[in-house]
Amino acid sequence: HNNNTNDDASPPSRLSTFQTDLQHFLNLTTPFQTYFDSIPHVNKNRMHYPEYMDICQSRYEGLRDVLVRQGETTSEWILQELSS
């Protein structure tokens, strides 16, 4: 089953919601094409590299919090700059 597809009974995915919102924000008439299933997946073979980290692991919760706060700050700055 493809997680990027959308049944009528299920809510839109975060990706499709983002793409639709960005399309409307940019006043684009053609929707974005999802290509994630056609590109190679990073760490597809689950090999372990010293520089690889799974940000979803609980041990990285603090880092995720910092990144989310930074993303919120950046988002606010972008919106402020675009509106001025």
ZAMARGU-4260 file (C-alpha; in steps of 0.2 Angstrom, whole numbers, plus 5000, padded with zeros to 4 digits):
<rodrens>
0) 5000/5000/5000 | 5007/5017/4995 | 5006/5029/5010 | 5005/5044/4998 | 4989/5039/4990
5) 4973/5045/4997 | 4956/5035/4998 | 4940/5045/4999 | 4937/5039/5016 | 4954/5045/5023
10) 4960/5063/5027 | 4973/5070/5015 | 4991/5066/5019 | 5002/5080/5026 | 5012/5080/5010
15) 4996/5082/4999 | 4990/5096/5011 | 5007/5105/5010 | 5007/5103/4991 | 4990/5110/4989
20) 4993/5124/5001 | 5009/5129/4992 | 5001/5128/4975 | 4987/5140/4981 | 4999/5152/4989
25) 5010/5153/4973 | 4994/5154/4962 | 4999/5139/4952 | 4987/5131/4940 | 4996/5115/4939
30) 4997/5104/4954 | 5013/5097/4961 | 5018/5080/4955 | 5023/5068/4969 | 5039/5059/4964
35) 5045/5052/4980 | 5040/5034/4975 | 5051/5035/4960 | 5067/5041/4968 | 5080/5031/4977
40) 5076/5030/4996 | 5090/5036/5007 | 5096/5021/5018 | 5085/5009/5009 | 5095/4994/5014
45) 5095/4999/5032 | 5114/4999/5032 | 5120/5009/5047 | 5132/5023/5045 | 5140/5033/5059
50) 5133/5050/5052 | 5115/5042/5050 | 5102/5046/5063 | 5083/5043/5063 | 5076/5059/5070
55) 5060/5050/5075 | 5069/5040/5088 | 5064/5045/5106 | 5083/5049/5110 | 5082/5063/5098
60) 5067/5071/5105 | 5076/5086/5112 | 5084/5089/5095 | 5067/5088/5086 | 5060/5101/5098
65) 5074/5113/5094 | 5072/5110/5075 | 5053/5113/5077 | 5055/5129/5087 | 5068/5135/5074
70) 5056/5130/5060 | 5042/5140/5068 | 5054/5155/5070 | 5059/5154/5052 | 5041/5153/5046
75) 5036/5168/5056 | 5051/5178/5049 | 5047/5172/5031 | 5028/5177/5033 | 5034/5194/5041
80) 5046/5197/5026 | 5033/5193/5013 | 5020/5204/5020 | 5031/5219/5022
</rodrens>
